[in-house]
């Protein structure tokens, strides 16, 4: 199974649309917040379902039924999906890992920092795909690819090429 993970598009959808079209075999497309409305706009423009969570700028999303957090069940275990702002991810991953463990998850995917990261905390895989639109990690923008085969999950980021830089 292949998953595409996006975060922090903030209304800039051109790169996200192009990326979604690049992965027609992705079974899940996940949007980790800011802006939740972007997930719905991406669904309309690409014809592909997108699983959103609300970010720190997405309070209106809660009224639209978009939750702060979700749990996605896969053959490799449960994945905790969140934007991350409610768990202090700019100063560490302990609270995020704790919430993921509490929910029975083996991994936590988040956004918010606009910086790609793949690490482990308290036995939980911690993954941030970075921002595809407004990166803060020196990249030209990035997104996440998650491959699941049986009980094995592999996460990595793909950086956009410089030919797409505005």
Secondary structure, DSSP 8 states (H G I E B T S, - for coil): -EEEEE---TT--HHHHHHHHH-TT-SEEEE-SS-HHHHHHHHHHHS---EE---TT-HHHHHTT--SEEEEEETTEEEEEE-SGGGTTTS-SHHHHHHHHHTTEEEEEE-SS--EEEEEETTEEEEEE--SSS-SSSSS-EEEEEEEETTEEEEEEEE--GGG--
